[in-house]
Amino acid sequence: MQMVPPDFDRMFGALADHTRRDILRRAIDSEEGVAELATHYPMSFAAVQKHIAVLERAGLVTKHQVGRRKVVRSNVEGLRVARRLLGQYEELWRGRIDRMTQLVNEYTREADQ
């Protein structure tokens, strides 16, 4: 298994919060301004900005200026990193499950003899 990059905790810490996952989902679906995003949540504008900042530091979204609006978009490369890391863990666990299955099958064959 590859070494985990140092931003792993930051990335998955950001995804541990429901609001941030929803903001990321919206950013993947389409670009929205920070002000528009804030209307979807029962919290202050400043709180939504903080959630977006956490996602930015984790490399999952970016903000850019469009006229007078700050627009949030998903960061495809950050999402690829997250997917790759999860894929490595999936591979590890699938290998362990396959090995357990082999051991159970061997045990069952020996017990039947």
Buried (B, 14 or more C-beta within 10 A) or exposed (E): EEEEEEBBEBBEBBBEEEBBBBBBEBBBEEBBBBEEBBEEBEEEEEEBBBBBEBBBBBBBBBBEEEEEBBBBBBBEEBBEBBEEBEEEEEEEEEEEEEEEEEEEEEEEEEEEE
